[in-house]
Amino acid sequence: MNRKAKILYHGKEVGLLEEVEEGYAFLYRKEYLESPHFGAISKTLPLQEKPFISNILFPFFDGLIPEGWLLSFAERNWKLNGRDRMGLLLHCCQDCIGAVSVMPYE
């Protein structure tokens, strides 16, 4: 299963997060890199043209996933597996507090 997510920063699409054979990849959009108006979404994901690759979900994105009672609520009501970090990110992080949101890639 190769799930993908559009990453938005202040409502503007800035990159693509996807499951890959190695784990996860995040790539900034070329148009975003050429825009002088915004910076990196995280200090751990600085602006660059090449993709970031990780065998685990990048800590920045993992930190967007709810915890505690809200995570339990999501797991129970949407029948999500708490170990499926990408699934949780796709279902729970479309309207996050803060500048970054995650939308399913269609």
Helices and strands as residue ranges (DSSP letters): E 4-9, E 12-20, E 23-28, H 30-34, E 52-54, H 59-62, H 68-77, H 85-92, E 100-104
